[in-house]
Structures are given as structure tokens and as C-alpha cells.
Amino acid sequence: MYKCNQYFDLEEIPETDKLKLASYYLDGLALYWHQNYTRNLEGHEVTWAEYVDALCCRFGGQKDPLEELTEHKQEGDLEGYIRCHHPILGDSPKFTFFQNKNKKNKIKAGNAEKADQERL
């Protein structure tokens, strides 16, 4: 719904055209719901706000994607994420190479820090 409303605002679509334009892009279950919803209106002209309320009631509410994005917080590190969510990738030779390369870089960085400390 967010993208739909954003498009309507950007293109300055009149309120009277929003329902018809949005319904053109519906398919599957949403289109079936729309057809039954409009059939049961029995001549009552529904506003875009009423339609959005009914649609959200049937398929779930709407959230601003930016608000949803700000709710996400990083937990753990990349390696843990890959092992948890991409088990096939986690065991791949490329990932192992990447993992070993990072360990070597950490060792090099640690050795450089140690050498700097010894010079002092």
C-alpha cells in the first residue's frame, strides 16, 4: 500500500481514479477478494480510504517501509549470519577461502600492532 500511495501522490492521481487504477494491477487472491468486495457494495461508491481499510483488514495492516527498516538491528557478525541462514554457502569452498583470508588479515593486523608496541 505504501508504494501504491506513493505513486498516487507522485502522479497526482485523483481520488476517484485510485481504486480502478489499483485494481488493474491485482492478481490471484487479491483480485478474487477485490471482485467479491466490489460486487457486494451494491451500488455504494467506496472511497479509497475505505477500500484501503478493508484491504488491510483482509490481508494485514500497512507499515511505512522506512519505519520497518529502522526496527531491524544487527546481531552477531557476518560469519554467524551466513552459517545460520545460508548453510550451503557456509560450507562452500569460497566461503572457507573468505573466512581463512579474513583470519589471515586479522593475524597480520595483530602482528602489526604487536610489532608497533615492541618498537615503543
N, C-alpha and C positions, 0 to 999 in steps of 0.2 A: 504494500500500500504506500510505503514511503516513496518509492521510485515513481509510482503512478501519480501521486500528488505533486511530486517534484516536477514531473513532466507537464502536468496540467498548469502549474504555476508558471513554468518557463515559457510555455507556448500560449499562455493566456486563454486556455480553453474555457468557454462559458459553462456555467453550472449545468445548464440544460443539455449539454452535449457529453458530459463526462461519463455518464452511465452507458450510453450507447458506444462510445469510443472504447471504454474499458472492456465491455462485454465482447467486443470484436477479438480481443486477444486471449480470451478464456478458452480452456480446453479441458477435457477429461472431467473429473469430478466437479471442478469449479464451474464448468459450463453447464453440467447437468443441474447443479444447485441453482445457478442463475436462471435457467429456463423455468424451473419449478417455482422459484421465488417470484419472478415477474408474472408468471401465469396466475399465481394466487393473489396478485394485487387487485384483481377485479376492477380495473379502470382507475384505481388510485395512482396518482403520479407521485412517485417516491423521490425524495431529494437525494443528492449524492451523499450527504451526511448520514441519512437513514440507511442507505444502501451499504455504506462502509460499516456502520454499526452492526447490521445484520450479517454481513460477510465476516466480520471479525468475531462475532458471536458464534458463527458456524465453524470457522476454520482457525480461530485463535486470534488473540489481540495483535496489535501492531506496535512495534518499537522503532524508535529512531536508530538506524544502524550505528551512528556515531556513539550514541548512548550505550548500545550493546557492546561496541568495541572497547569503550573505556572500562567496562566491567571485567574484561579479561586481564588477568595478571600472570606474569611469567613465574613458573615454579620449576626449580631444578635447572639443569643445563641441557644443551643440545643433545649430548650423547644419551642421557636418560630418556629424553623425549623420543629419539629415534628407536631406542631399544624397546620402549613401551608401545609406541604407535606404529612402528614400521619394523616388525620383527624380521621380515625377509631382508630388508635393507640393512638392518643392524648386523646381520651375519654375512653380508656380502664382502667380497674381497676389496671393493672400492672403499667401503666404509672402514674396513680394517686398516687399509692404507692411510685413509684420512685420520683415523684415530691414532695410528702409530706416528704419523707425521706431526700431529699436534703434541704428542708426548715428547717427541724429539725436540720440538720447538720449546716446550716447557723446560726440558732438561738444559737446552742451550741457554735459555733465558736465566735459569737458575745458576748455571755455571758462570755466566757473565756477571751476575750480581755477586756471586761468591768471589770472583776474581777482583771485582771493584772493591769489595770490602777488604780483601787481603792487601790491596795496594795502599789503602788508607792506613 
